[in-house]
């Protein structure tokens, strides 16, 4: 399954660099997104290294999910594809 990194998880004054908001293909409701909680997320860097994470929760009512990665994500990861297993 594939997804697209939409944004960092952030607030008005803070930005969590190891937490991302992801839009998953063919998932458009909160109920469908709940089935992905606990799955692994992998982003491959341009140097072919993998940064791994885990789906922690849903985000909003349109099927977006939150993922926590093992280390901070670079800004170049925005709008890039991830694998969800």
N, C-alpha and C positions, 0 to 999 in steps of 0.2 A: 504494500500500500504506500502511496506517495502523498506528501503534503508540501506546503509552501510556507516558509517562515515569513510572517507578516510584520512582526514587531518585537521589540524587547518588552518584557512586562515592566510597566512603569507607572509612576504616579505623577503628581504635579511637580514635585521637587526631586524625585528619586528615579533611578533606573537600575533594574536588577540585571546585571550583565550575564548571569548564568541561567536566566529564565526567559523563555521565548513564547510567543503566541503563534500558533500554527493553524493554518487552514488546510483541512484534509479534503482530498478529492471525493466526491459523491457523498459527503456527509453535510447535511444542512439543518439538522435539528439537535437540540440539547440531549435528547434521549439516545440518539445514535452515537453522539460523542461520548456519552458515559461508558459505552462498551469498550472504549479505547484506553481507559484509565489503567495504568500499570504496564502498558506495553513499552517496548524500547524504541527509541528514536536515534537515528544515526545521520550525521551530516558529514560529508566528505569534503575536506578542504581542497583548495587548488593544488596543494602538494601531495594529494592522495592520502592524507592522514584522516583518521576517523575521530570525531568527537561524539561521544555517546551520552544519551540522556534517557529520561523516563517521563511518561505522561503522568502528570499529577492531578489535573482537574480540568473541568470545562471552563470556557470563558464566554459569557454571554448566552444568548438564546439562538444563535445561528450556526452552532456546530463547531465553533473554534475550540481549541484545546490549549492548555498551558503545559509546557515541558520544562523540566529542570535538567540542565546539563552538568557534567562533572567539572567543567571549568568555564570561565568566561568566554562568551562567543564574540568574535570580531564583527565589526560593522559590515564587512563584506559578505556576511552570511544572510543579510536581509534580502528577501525576495528570491532565495535560492531553494532548491528542492531538498527534502529530507526523506529518508526511508523510515517507515513505521512497521515494526515486526511484532 
